[in-house]
Every structure is written in structure tokens, then in C-alpha cells.
Amino acid sequence: MSPLAANLLEATFPVQSGATGSPDPGDLWHVGIVRRLTRVCLDRSGLGRVTDDASLVVSELVTNAVVHSNSTRVTLTLGLHGRYLLIAVHDGGSARRCPEVRYAGDDEEGGRGMFLVQQLASARDGAWGTSDGTTWCALAR
């Protein structure tokens, strides 16, 4: 994707689990904070139609970065690109593996995040992907 036409939000926070390799409760607390920031930012920007879907995507992408990367810092960026809201989460490119869509079993507690992102992107005429330590999702607004 080319540069953003308008940057709506950029939030960076430290990640303790990057140093230890297991999720720290404080890191997961940041997920709720950036989800609420996303809702406020989009509502105040007149993008209320996409707020629910974008908040879920933000939650899943940030959780993925916190849980699955070795990074000590995560950055969320929301921006406008043409008719799309672009959500990007950068974790420094130190992921243990690239995010991928999984099809979790009925008894599994996790493993559905990227599946949800894929489904929301598709339903909103968008896409998702990864590049250089950044996982992104574009949603038509």
C-alpha cells in the first residue's frame, strides 16, 4: 500500500513479554487501551460505521503482536488510504512466526484471531497481510 492520506492515530507501548517469551498481564492490558482509543478516534472522525469491526481487528492484531512476537515495543497506526481505513500493527519484525489464518478446533481456547481478521476484511471489501514486522488490515469505510 502507498502512504496514508491521513494518519488518525499512532500509539506505541512497551511489551514486557518480549523479554520473557510469555504474555505478561500488563501487556494484555494494553490491548484494551488501544481498542478503546480506536473506538474514540474513529467515532470522533465520523467513521462510526466501521468502529465495531475496526476495534475487533485492532484487538486481534495487537494481541497477536503481544503474544507471538519477541518484540519489546508494539505500535498501532490507524490511517485513511483512499476509501479504506488502514490498521497497522508493527512489532519490530521479531515474530516467532508470521501471522497466519488457523482453523481452531471447537475445544481450543485460542487460534481464531487471524481467521476473524480475514473474515472481517473480506466482509468489508478489504484485505490483510504482513510486511517487514507489520501486520495490516484494510477495511472499506
N, C-alpha and C positions, 0 to 999 in steps of 0.2 A: 504494500500500500504506500502511496505517496504521503508527503507531510500533511498533518492535520490542518484544516482550515481554521478551527477554533479549539483551543485547549480549554476544557471546562474545569478539570480537576487534576491535580497531581499530589499524591500523598505517599511519603516514604516512611517506613518504620523499621526498627531493628528486629531481628529474629534471633532469639536465643537458641532455638533448636538446631540452627545451622552448625553450631559448635559442638552440640552433643549428639546429634543424629536422631533424636526422638522429639516429638512435639512437646513443647512447653505450654502449659495452660495460659501463660501470659501472651504467647504468640497467637493462640486461638482467640483470645480476647480482641486482638486487632481486627480479626475478620468481622466481628460485629460492628466495630467502629467504622471501618471503611464501607460496610454495607449501608450504615445509616448516613454517612457522608454522601454516598452515591444517591440515595433517595432524596436528600435535601437539595443537592446540586441539580439533579435532573428536574425536580419539581419546580425549583426557582428559575430554571432555564426554560420553562414551558414545555418540557419533554415528559410530562406525566404519563403519556400513553405507553412509554417504554420503561417506566420506572420499575415495575414489578419484575419484568424479565431481566433487565439490566442488573438489578440488585441480586437476583439469584446467580447470574453469571459471575458477577464480582465475587460473591461469596464462594462459589466453587473454584474459581481461578486462584483467588488469594489463599484459600485453604490448601489447594494443591501445591502452591509455591511454598507455603509454610511447612507442610508435612513431607513433601517429597524432594526438596532441594537441600543442598548443604550451605546455602547462602546465609549470610548474617544480616541481610537487608533486602526488603521487598518494596517495590514501587508500583503503585496503581496509577494509571493515567486514563482519564476519560476525555475524549475529544470528538469533534464533528469532522466528518470526511464526506463531502457531498451529501447524499441522503442517508448516510449511516452514522450511528453512534459507534465509535470505536473504543473498545475496552481493552486495555493492555496491562499485563502484569509482568514486571521484569524482576527476575530473581538472581541476576548475575550470571546466568548460564551454567550454574553448577548443579543442575538437577542430576539426581542419581540415574534418571532415565527421562526421556521426553514424554510429555503427557500423551496419553492415547485413550481412545474410547475402549472401555471394557463392558462386558455384558455380565454383570454380577448375578450370582445365584440368589434365589429367594431368601436364603438363610444368611447371606453375607451382610455385614453391617455397613460396609463401605464399597467403593469401586464404581459408583454411579455418576460421579461428578462430571466427567468429560462427556459421558453419554447425554446428560442433561444439557450441557453447553451445546453439543452438536444438535440436539433436537430443538432447542430454543433458537439457535442461529438459523436453522433450516425453516422453522415456522415464521421467522421474521425476515425471510429473503436475504439472509446474511451468510456468513462463513466464519470459520475459526481456523487457527493454525499456530505454529511455533516458528520462531526465528531468533537466533542469537540470544538465548536466555530469556526471551519474551514469549509469553503465550497471549494471544489476542483473540477477540471475538468482535465481529461487526454485526450490528443489528439495524435493520431498516427502521427509521424513526417516523 
